[in-house]
Each structure stands twice: as structure tokens, then as C-alpha cells.
Amino acid sequence: MFNQRSSKKSYKDEGEKPFWISYSDLMTACMTLFLVVMAVTIVMLKKKYENQYAAEAAREATISACAKDLQGIANQRFPGQARIEYSKGDAIRIDLGSIVKFDDGKHGISSEASKFLRDYIPTVLKTVKNNECKQFFRRVIVEGYTSKTGNYMTNLDLSLKRSKEVICELAKTDPDGTGGLSLDDKNQVKSLFLVGGFSFNSQKRSDEESRRAELKLEFWQLGDDKKRQEESTIDLSGKDFGVCPSQTY
């Protein structure tokens, strides 16, 4: 009698074993699949970030090389007149303060500085548009600055006039009618140059040095393809360059 009960229990145990074996196999298969998916995901992410880091490094190297080219041209053709500043950022700065100087409270530019701008700006455009940095080059912002003399709003207006005056000088020519920008250069200035006034927010060692203008060369970030496409559709070549109102009378 006891043997019969034991036999029935054994039959029940044997009947449950296939279920637990199947469940165990299913869990093992799920775990294996999970590990495979994780491994593939990790490999894909690693490749993605490696490519991203490589692209960022290439962009930075290109901008750095562009800065070196600009400095080389400045040293060779305009010694002591333009100082290039770049330190692993997104922009190259060109300090024109050694020759483009402003008197206290004034925004006028000397004839010497005017000729320098008309000679120098085309070399900047040629450099950034004709070598590798053209793939990232976006635009130039002319920044005007003042000394600490006066209040913020007055200096904000004055600094904006100073940056605008830099562009105004590009419309001029020498007294004999030569020395002006080419039509292509003027078209590039219309498309690529913006002006901004920054009051006394960036001071130099002295008030004289602070009264200056700088060129800020900006570059596209990786992933800015949509913005680049939108800006590339803007064509200003048919618009007249003109002259500044202050130069018409």
C-alpha cells in the first residue's frame, strides 16, 4: 500500500520535470539573447562615439590650422598690425587694435587704418574660403569696444558705431580711385559680415588699447547641416554694396 502511494508521487514528479526544464531553457535563451543585444549595442555606441570624437578632433585641427595660416599671412604681409587669437574654441579672434585705433568718444578711422582694412580683409576672406577651413567657416562678426570712460548705454552705442565704421571703410577707395574691394569681396562681406557693439565689457591694459575693433571668425558646429542649408539659400549678390550715410555728405 505504501509502495503504491510512492509510485503515484513519482509519476507526478516525472510529469512536472519537462515543464521546469522548458522554463529553464527559456530563461537561458532570454539571458543569452539579452547579452547578445547588449554586446551589439555597446559595440555600436563605441563606434558612434569614436567617430564623433574623431570628427570633433578633425574639426578642431582644421580650425587650428586656419588660425596658423591667418597668423602666417599677418606676419608676412601685415607685421605687427593684426594679432590672431585661438585657443581650442569655436572662434578665431583677430585684434586690429594696433592700427585700427579710435580717439576717446570717437568712431572715425584714420586713412592709414582704412587702407589697411581694404588690404587685409580680402586676405582673410581668401584664407578662410580657399583652404580646408572653408568646410566649417560660417561668418565674421566685427566687434567694437570702448574704454571705461562714460556710461554703459553711451558706450554701447559708440562701440556699435565703431564696428559699423570698419565695414563702412570697405566701401571706400584710394584718392586715385584704386584700392577698393573687388565685386566678389564685397559680395562676401554682404553675406558673411555682421557688426556688434560690446561697450566696455572686454577691457585691455589701458583705455587706449580698449578703444578697438576685433574680427571674430565663427565656425559651424558638427550637426549644423540644417542651419547651413538654410543660410546657403540666401543670395545677396544682387544687392548694391553702397556707402555709409555718413560718407554721402
C-alpha positions as a Markdown table, in Angstrom:
| # | Residue | x | y | z |
|---|---|---|---|---|
| 1 | Met | 0.0 | 0.0 | 0.0 |
| 2 | Phe | 2.8 | 2.4 | 0.8 |
| 3 | Asn | 4.6 | 1.3 | -2.3 |
| 4 | Gln | 1.5 | 2.3 | -4.4 |
| 5 | Arg | 1.4 | 5.8 | -3.0 |
| 6 | Ser | 5.1 | 6.3 | -3.5 |
| 7 | Ser | 4.7 | 5.2 | -7.1 |
| 8 | Lys | 1.9 | 7.8 | -7.8 |
| 9 | Lys | 4.1 | 10.6 | -6.4 |
| 10 | Ser | 7.0 | 9.5 | -8.6 |
| 11 | Tyr | 4.7 | 9.7 | -11.6 |
| 12 | Lys | 3.7 | 13.2 | -10.7 |
| 13 | Asp | 7.3 | 14.4 | -10.2 |
| 14 | Glu | 8.2 | 12.9 | -13.6 |
| 15 | Gly | 5.3 | 14.8 | -15.1 |
| 16 | Glu | 6.4 | 18.2 | -13.8 |
| 17 | Lys | 10.1 | 17.8 | -14.9 |
| 18 | Pro | 9.5 | 18.7 | -18.6 |
| 19 | Phe | 7.8 | 22.0 | -17.5 |
| 20 | Trp | 10.7 | 23.1 | -15.4 |
| 21 | Ile | 13.3 | 22.0 | -18.0 |
| 22 | Ser | 11.4 | 24.0 | -20.6 |
| 23 | Tyr | 11.2 | 27.1 | -18.4 |
| 24 | Ser | 14.9 | 26.9 | -17.5 |
| 25 | Asp | 15.8 | 26.6 | -21.2 |
| 26 | Leu | 13.6 | 29.6 | -22.0 |
| 27 | Met | 15.3 | 31.7 | -19.3 |
| 28 | Thr | 18.7 | 30.7 | -20.5 |
| 29 | Ala | 17.8 | 31.6 | -24.1 |
| 30 | Cys | 16.4 | 35.0 | -22.9 |
| 31 | Met | 19.6 | 35.7 | -21.0 |
| 32 | Thr | 21.7 | 34.8 | -23.9 |
| 33 | Leu | 19.7 | 37.0 | -26.2 |
| 34 | Phe | 19.9 | 39.9 | -23.8 |
| 35 | Leu | 23.7 | 39.5 | -23.6 |
| 36 | Val | 24.0 | 39.4 | -27.4 |
| 37 | Val | 21.8 | 42.6 | -27.7 |
| 38 | Met | 23.9 | 44.3 | -25.0 |
| 39 | Ala | 27.1 | 43.4 | -26.7 |
| 40 | Val | 25.9 | 44.6 | -30.1 |
| 41 | Thr | 24.6 | 47.9 | -28.5 |
| 42 | Ile | 27.9 | 48.5 | -26.8 |
| 43 | Val | 29.9 | 47.9 | -30.0 |
| 44 | Met | 27.6 | 50.3 | -31.9 |
| 45 | Leu | 27.8 | 53.0 | -29.2 |
| 46 | Lys | 31.5 | 52.7 | -29.0 |
| 47 | Lys | 31.8 | 53.1 | -32.8 |
| 48 | Lys | 29.4 | 56.0 | -32.8 |
| 49 | Tyr | 31.3 | 57.9 | -30.1 |
| 50 | Glu | 34.7 | 57.1 | -31.6 |
| 51 | Asn | 33.5 | 58.5 | -34.9 |
| 52 | Gln | 32.1 | 61.6 | -33.1 |
| 53 | Tyr | 35.3 | 62.2 | -31.2 |
| 54 | Ala | 37.3 | 61.7 | -34.4 |
| 55 | Ala | 35.1 | 64.2 | -36.2 |
| 56 | Glu | 35.4 | 66.8 | -33.4 |
| 57 | Ala | 39.2 | 66.4 | -33.3 |
| 58 | Ala | 39.4 | 66.8 | -37.1 |
| 59 | Arg | 37.2 | 70.0 | -36.9 |
| 60 | Glu | 39.4 | 71.5 | -34.1 |
| 61 | Ala | 42.6 | 70.6 | -36.0 |
| 62 | Thr | 41.2 | 72.3 | -39.2 |
| 63 | Ile | 40.3 | 75.5 | -37.3 |
| 64 | Ser | 43.7 | 75.5 | -35.6 |
| 65 | Ala | 45.4 | 75.2 | -39.0 |
| 66 | Cys | 43.3 | 78.0 | -40.3 |
| 67 | Ala | 44.4 | 80.2 | -37.4 |
| 68 | Lys | 48.0 | 79.4 | -38.1 |
| 69 | Asp | 47.5 | 80.3 | -41.8 |
| 70 | Leu | 46.0 | 83.6 | -40.8 |
| 71 | Gln | 48.8 | 84.3 | -38.4 |
| 72 | Gly | 51.4 | 83.4 | -41.1 |
| 73 | Ile | 49.9 | 85.8 | -43.6 |
| 74 | Ala | 49.6 | 88.6 | -41.0 |
| 75 | Asn | 53.3 | 88.1 | -40.0 |
| 76 | Gln | 54.4 | 88.1 | -43.6 |
| 77 | Arg | 52.3 | 90.9 | -45.1 |
| 78 | Phe | 51.0 | 92.9 | -42.2 |
| 79 | Pro | 53.6 | 92.6 | -39.4 |
| 80 | Gly | 52.5 | 93.9 | -36.1 |
| 81 | Gln | 49.1 | 95.1 | -37.4 |
| 82 | Ala | 46.9 | 92.1 | -36.7 |
| 83 | Arg | 47.1 | 89.6 | -33.8 |
| 84 | Ile | 45.4 | 86.2 | -34.2 |
| 85 | Glu | 43.9 | 84.6 | -31.1 |
| 86 | Tyr | 42.7 | 81.0 | -31.0 |
| 87 | Ser | 42.7 | 78.6 | -28.1 |
| 88 | Lys | 40.7 | 75.4 | -28.8 |
| 89 | Gly | 37.4 | 77.3 | -29.0 |
| 90 | Asp | 34.8 | 77.8 | -31.7 |
| 91 | Ala | 36.1 | 81.1 | -33.0 |
| 92 | Ile | 39.2 | 82.8 | -34.2 |
| 93 | Arg | 39.7 | 86.4 | -33.0 |
| 94 | Ile | 41.7 | 89.0 | -34.9 |
| 95 | Asp | 42.7 | 92.0 | -32.8 |
| 96 | Leu | 43.1 | 95.1 | -35.1 |
| 97 | Gly | 43.8 | 97.4 | -32.2 |
| 98 | Ser | 47.4 | 98.1 | -33.2 |
| 99 | Ile | 46.3 | 100.0 | -36.3 |
| 100 | Val | 42.5 | 100.5 | -36.1 |
| 101 | Lys | 42.5 | 102.9 | -33.2 |
| 102 | Phe | 39.8 | 105.2 | -32.0 |
| 103 | Asp | 40.1 | 108.5 | -30.2 |
| 104 | Asp | 38.2 | 108.9 | -26.9 |
| 105 | Gly | 34.5 | 109.2 | -27.6 |
| 106 | Lys | 35.0 | 109.0 | -31.4 |
| 107 | His | 34.3 | 106.3 | -34.0 |
| 108 | Gly | 36.2 | 107.7 | -37.0 |
| 109 | Ile | 39.0 | 105.6 | -38.6 |
| 110 | Ser | 42.2 | 107.1 | -40.0 |
| 111 | Ser | 43.1 | 106.9 | -43.7 |
| 112 | Glu | 46.0 | 104.6 | -42.8 |
| 113 | Ala | 43.7 | 102.2 | -41.0 |
| 114 | Ser | 41.2 | 102.4 | -43.8 |
| 115 | Lys | 43.7 | 101.4 | -46.4 |
| 116 | Phe | 44.9 | 98.6 | -44.1 |
| 117 | Leu | 41.3 | 97.2 | -43.8 |
| 118 | Arg | 40.8 | 97.2 | -47.5 |
| 119 | Asp | 44.1 | 95.4 | -48.0 |
| 120 | Tyr | 43.8 | 93.0 | -45.1 |
| 121 | Ile | 40.1 | 91.9 | -45.2 |
| 122 | Pro | 40.4 | 90.3 | -48.6 |
| 123 | Thr | 43.3 | 88.2 | -47.4 |
| 124 | Val | 41.2 | 87.0 | -44.5 |
| 125 | Leu | 38.3 | 86.0 | -46.8 |
| 126 | Lys | 40.7 | 84.3 | -49.3 |
| 127 | Thr | 42.3 | 82.3 | -46.5 |
| 128 | Val | 39.0 | 81.0 | -44.9 |
| 129 | Lys | 37.3 | 80.4 | -48.2 |
| 130 | Asn | 40.1 | 78.7 | -50.1 |
| 131 | Asn | 41.7 | 76.2 | -47.8 |
| 132 | Glu | 40.3 | 73.3 | -45.6 |
| 133 | Cys | 38.7 | 75.6 | -43.0 |
| 134 | Lys | 36.0 | 76.6 | -45.6 |
| 135 | Gln | 34.1 | 73.4 | -44.7 |
| 136 | Phe | 33.5 | 74.8 | -41.3 |
| 137 | Phe | 33.7 | 78.6 | -41.7 |
| 138 | Arg | 30.4 | 80.4 | -41.1 |
| 139 | Arg | 30.7 | 84.2 | -40.7 |
| 140 | Val | 32.7 | 87.2 | -39.4 |
| 141 | Ile | 31.4 | 89.4 | -36.6 |
| 142 | Val | 33.0 | 92.8 | -36.3 |
| 143 | Glu | 33.1 | 93.7 | -32.6 |
| 144 | Gly | 33.5 | 97.3 | -31.4 |
| 145 | Tyr | 34.8 | 98.1 | -27.9 |
| 146 | Thr | 35.3 | 101.2 | -25.7 |
| 147 | Ser | 37.2 | 102.2 | -22.6 |
| 148 | Lys | 35.5 | 102.5 | -19.2 |
| 149 | Thr | 35.0 | 106.2 | -19.6 |
| 150 | Gly | 31.3 | 107.1 | -19.8 |
| 151 | Asn | 28.2 | 105.1 | -19.0 |
| 152 | Tyr | 27.2 | 101.7 | -20.4 |
| 153 | Met | 24.5 | 102.8 | -22.9 |
| 154 | Thr | 26.6 | 105.6 | -24.4 |
| 155 | Asn | 29.5 | 103.2 | -24.8 |
| 156 | Leu | 27.2 | 100.6 | -26.3 |
| 157 | Asp | 26.1 | 103.0 | -29.0 |
| 158 | Leu | 29.7 | 104.1 | -29.5 |
| 159 | Ser | 31.1 | 100.6 | -29.8 |
| 160 | Leu | 28.4 | 99.7 | -32.4 |
| 161 | Lys | 29.4 | 102.8 | -34.4 |
| 162 | Arg | 33.0 | 101.7 | -34.3 |
| 163 | Ser | 32.2 | 98.2 | -35.6 |
| 164 | Lys | 30.0 | 99.7 | -38.3 |
| 165 | Glu | 32.7 | 102.1 | -39.3 |
| 166 | Val | 35.0 | 99.1 | -40.1 |
| 167 | Ile | 32.5 | 97.9 | -42.7 |
| 168 | Cys | 32.0 | 101.5 | -44.0 |
| 169 | Glu | 35.7 | 101.8 | -44.8 |
| 170 | Leu | 35.4 | 98.7 | -47.0 |
| 171 | Ala | 33.2 | 100.7 | -49.4 |
| 172 | Lys | 35.9 | 103.4 | -49.9 |
| 173 | Thr | 38.8 | 103.6 | -52.4 |
| 174 | Asp | 42.1 | 105.5 | -52.5 |
| 175 | Pro | 42.0 | 109.1 | -53.7 |
| 176 | Asp | 43.0 | 108.0 | -57.2 |
| 177 | Gly | 40.1 | 105.6 | -57.4 |
| 178 | Thr | 42.1 | 102.4 | -56.8 |
| 179 | Gly | 42.4 | 100.2 | -53.7 |
| 180 | Gly | 38.8 | 99.3 | -53.4 |
| 181 | Leu | 37.4 | 95.8 | -52.7 |
| 182 | Ser | 36.6 | 93.6 | -55.7 |
| 183 | Leu | 33.0 | 92.8 | -56.5 |
| 184 | Asp | 33.5 | 89.3 | -55.2 |
| 185 | Asp | 34.9 | 90.5 | -51.9 |
| 186 | Lys | 32.0 | 92.9 | -51.5 |
| 187 | Asn | 29.5 | 90.1 | -52.1 |
| 188 | Gln | 31.3 | 88.1 | -49.5 |
| 189 | Val | 31.2 | 91.0 | -47.0 |
| 190 | Lys | 27.5 | 91.4 | -47.5 |
| 191 | Ser | 26.9 | 87.7 | -46.9 |
| 192 | Leu | 29.3 | 86.9 | -44.2 |
| 193 | Phe | 29.9 | 90.0 | -42.1 |
| 194 | Leu | 27.8 | 91.2 | -39.1 |
| 195 | Val | 28.5 | 94.0 | -36.6 |
| 196 | Gly | 28.1 | 94.2 | -32.9 |
| 197 | Gly | 28.8 | 96.7 | -30.1 |
| 198 | Phe | 30.1 | 95.4 | -26.8 |
| 199 | Ser | 30.5 | 98.6 | -24.8 |
| 200 | Phe | 33.3 | 98.3 | -22.2 |
| 201 | Asn | 32.7 | 94.6 | -21.4 |
| 202 | Ser | 36.2 | 93.5 | -22.5 |
| 203 | Gln | 38.9 | 95.7 | -21.3 |
| 204 | Lys | 42.6 | 95.7 | -22.2 |
| 205 | Arg | 45.5 | 97.0 | -20.1 |
| 206 | Ser | 44.9 | 100.6 | -21.0 |
| 207 | Asp | 42.0 | 102.8 | -22.2 |
| 208 | Glu | 43.8 | 103.4 | -25.5 |
| 209 | Glu | 44.1 | 99.7 | -26.1 |
| 210 | Ser | 40.4 | 99.1 | -25.1 |
| 211 | Arg | 39.2 | 101.5 | -27.8 |
| 212 | Arg | 39.4 | 99.0 | -30.6 |
| 213 | Ala | 37.7 | 96.7 | -33.1 |
| 214 | Glu | 38.1 | 93.0 | -33.4 |
| 215 | Leu | 37.1 | 90.4 | -36.0 |
| 216 | Lys | 35.5 | 87.2 | -34.7 |
| 217 | Leu | 35.5 | 84.4 | -37.2 |
| 218 | Glu | 32.8 | 81.9 | -36.3 |
| 219 | Phe | 32.7 | 78.2 | -37.5 |
| 220 | Trp | 29.9 | 75.7 | -37.9 |
| 221 | Gln | 29.4 | 73.1 | -35.2 |
| 222 | Leu | 29.1 | 69.4 | -36.1 |
| 223 | Gly | 25.4 | 68.7 | -36.8 |
| 224 | Asp | 24.6 | 72.2 | -38.0 |
| 225 | Asp | 23.7 | 70.9 | -41.5 |
| 226 | Lys | 20.1 | 72.2 | -41.4 |
| 227 | Lys | 21.2 | 75.7 | -40.5 |
| 228 | Arg | 23.9 | 75.6 | -43.1 |
| 229 | Gln | 21.4 | 74.6 | -45.8 |
| 230 | Glu | 19.1 | 77.4 | -44.7 |
| 231 | Glu | 21.8 | 80.1 | -44.8 |
| 232 | Ser | 23.2 | 78.9 | -48.1 |
| 233 | Thr | 19.9 | 79.7 | -49.8 |
| 234 | Ile | 20.3 | 83.4 | -49.0 |
| 235 | Asp | 21.7 | 85.2 | -52.0 |
| 236 | Leu | 22.6 | 88.9 | -51.6 |
| 237 | Ser | 24.9 | 89.2 | -54.6 |
| 238 | Gly | 22.3 | 91.3 | -56.4 |
| 239 | Lys | 22.1 | 93.9 | -53.7 |
| 240 | Asp | 24.2 | 97.1 | -54.1 |
| 241 | Phe | 27.0 | 97.4 | -51.6 |
| 242 | Gly | 26.5 | 101.2 | -51.3 |
| 243 | Val | 28.3 | 103.6 | -48.9 |
| 244 | Cys | 27.6 | 104.5 | -45.3 |
| 245 | Pro | 25.2 | 107.5 | -44.9 |
| 246 | Ser | 27.9 | 109.4 | -43.0 |
| 247 | Gln | 30.0 | 109.3 | -46.2 |
| 248 | Thr | 27.5 | 110.8 | -48.5 |
| 249 | Tyr | 27.8 | 114.3 | -47.3 |
